[in-house]
Amino acid sequence: MHLVPWAVLGALLAWPAHAQFFQNMFQGAHMFQHHEEPEAQHVGDASWFRDRVHAAKCPTYLCPDTLACVDGPEDCPCPFAEQVRCMLDGTRICVQHKDCTQVHALYGP
């Protein structure tokens, strides 16, 4: 007979954990609602890029495609992590391959 009060007490104590679980699982009941991200203003516009270039604080060399601050143009990283930087006659090119062997085979050392 004393089992029923303990079961009720256990259920009441466990309720907040269950409620939090379901709230997190369903993101507070917003799972099925569509949220639109605000579209960035002027993305891709020349003025948008120019503003980023002017806002960059780089005392050495600012890479034109990644806006990374490096010592010189030969140190510029590739825009995407999957790409490999290959130097070809002093020019950096980025290829999506494991290394630069095909680039050097096609265009020379």
N, C-alpha and C positions, 0 to 999 in steps of 0.2 A: 504494500500500500504506500510505502514511502518512496517508491520508485517513480511515481507520476510527478510529484513536485520536482524531483531532481531532473527528470526529462524536460519539464517545462523550463526550468532554470537554465539547463544546458542549451536548449533551443534559443532562449532569449539572449544568452551570452554569445552564441554563435551567429546570430542574425547580422550584426554589423560586418563581420567578415564576409558573409555571403553577399550582403548588399554591396560592399565595396568590390567584390569579385565581379559581380554582374554589371556594376556601373563601369568598371574598367574594361570589361569584355565587350560591352556594347557602346563604349565611349559616351556614357551618360545619355543613352537613348538617341544619340545623334548619328548613329551608324547608317541609318537609311535616309538621312537628309542630305541633300546635295549642297555642298559648299563651293561657291565659286571664288577662286583666288582673284584678287584685284589685278587687272592687267597692268604691267609696268608701263609707265608713260615713256614714250619715245625710244623704246628698246630697239636697237638696230639703226636708229637715226644717227646721222653724222654728228649732230650736236651732242647726243648722248655719249658717244665715244670720245669726242673732243673734251667734254667735261671731265671724263674719267682720267684722260691723259693729263689735263691741267691740274687735277686734284692729286695726282700721284707725286709723292715726295721721293725722288731718287737722285742722289748726288752723282751716280756713275752712268749707267746705261739702262734705259727703259725699253724692254722688249716690245716691239710694235704690236704683236699679236696676242701676247699674254699679259702685258703690262707688268711683267716681273722685273724687279730691280736687280741687275747683275753687273759684273765687272766689264763685260764687253759683249758684242753681238754673238760671238762664238759660244757664250755661256747661256744663251736663252733656252729655256725649256720648251718642250713641245706643248701645244695647247691641251692635248688629251693624254691621260695616263697610259692608254694602250699604245701610244706611239713611241717610236724610238728616234732619237736625234742622230742624223747622219750628216757628216761634214763632207761637202763635195766642192772642191776648188775654193775653199774659204766661205762657202755658203752653207747655211744650215737648212736641211730639209727634214721633215718629219714623215715617217712612214709607219704604217700599222703592220709591223712585222716583228719577228723576234730579234733580228739584227740587221746590219746594213750590207750583208754580203750581196744580195740581189741588186741593190742600188749601185754598189761599186762594180759589179759585173756588167751592168747595163751602161753605166756612164764612165767607167774607168776609175782608177785609184784616187 
